[in-house]
Amino acid sequence: MFWNNKKQKRMKVSDMNNYSWSTNFSTMAFTDAEFKESIYFKCIKIIAESVGKVPIILKQTTDSGEVNATKHYLFDLMKNRPNPYMSNVDFWKSMEARRQHKGYSAALITRDLQGSVTGLYPITITSLIVDNIGLAKSKMQNAILVQYTCGYDLQQYYCFYSDIIHLKGFTTDGMSSISIKDNLKDTIETNQAAQSYQKDLFSNGLTNKATVQLVSDIKDTKELGKIQKKFNDLYSSKGRIFTVPAGYKIDPLNLNLADSQFAELKKMGAIDICTSFGVPPHMIGIMDGMNNNSLEQTNLGYLVNTLLILFESIEAECNYKLLTQQERSAGYHFEFNTNVLLRTDKKTQADVLCQYVQNSIYSPNEARLELGKDKSNDGDDLLAASGTLKIKDLYNTAKNNTLGGTGGEKD
């Protein structure tokens, strides 16, 4: 096949007809009606991008603390490219967008003959086939069979539950999950109706509707038909202008958006969707009651109350499905670097790092690495606040003083 021919470097346009191609990826998009609701789309986009921009790191817990397991083959795969066709940002954005929209997301784990992970690919679960005796009583090693589709050909495939990464939304039984769109169906439809009305209003040039009343007591059907035809000839719907002939009366239907509290109701619906997703309203442009102090606390609350559970669910699934028991026992584990979400201005960052160094939390080199600087010579030792001495030097001084006696001058 063409894909296996490693000598082939380029392909001519005329050669494309010699191969069968799947659907053009440029046309692949979510077609669900909910995505046409702007607030719903914004919330999913915000959460998906928040997860996608935080790198997941393979770490190892050692006697000297946690270190990045850079020599492990999964470190590069998870940090940079879960599969040859997706960056880590695109992969996790896709996974989280699907989870927020459908209530779950899944990725197929591919392995080589030795059982090592070679890639993760997003899939759509069609059904979970569970042993009819129940998970608790099942004696089978693989009690759940997964039926799924991969791509847009809708062909059905099967694998064991241990061969997929399964991320769930809100769940009451630990296996099936509920999507937010199902619970917000009425709110989303109301907001869509408001968007449609606003679109029609602007399309009509903000012109109100009006009724045309015939000032006559004609009741004959034929005569009324002639009058209707006469009016149709005079009316121009595209130009939104019509000539009122004699015998007609125009009554405008004055619908005031302010009186109907259109803006307030639309904002209420937007806030309802935001709170269901756990997205602060200021992230979609509703800045009521926000200032610099409350904004910082709100962003921190967004991380703790919304994103943290998403990160931990991914970490737990990857730890169990991608790492062996021996690797977990050796201290290997996945962890999202949430510090990228807590970046502050340079002055605040400098104050925090100085406090860390002065209070012996960070070594000077650790503080320099936080700033993206190279290590300095002899900068790996912790400093004490008293005289900014190295802790080991302070300890040696105290030890020598103890061994040298109680002190004092001799007569």
Secondary structure, DSSP 8 states (H G I E B T S, - for coil): -GGG-TT-----GGGGGGS-----GGG-----GGGGSHHHHHHHHHHHHHHHTS-EEEEEEETTEEEE-TTSHHHHHHHT-SBTTB-HHHHHHHHHHHHHHHSEEEEEEEE-TT--EEEEEEEEEEEEEE-TT-TTT---S--EEEEEE-SSS--EEEEEGGGEEEEESB-SSSS--B-HHHHTHHHHHHHHHHHHHHHHHHHTTT---EEEEE-S----HHHHHHHHHHHHHHEETTTTEE---TTEEEEE----TTTTTHHHHHHHHHHHHHHHHT--GGGGT--TT--HHHHHHHHHHHIIIIIHHHHHHHHHHHHHHHS-HHHHHTTEEEEE-GGGGG---HHHHHHHHHHHHHTTSS-HHHHHHHTT----TT--S-B-SSTT-BHHHHHHHHHHHHHT-S-----
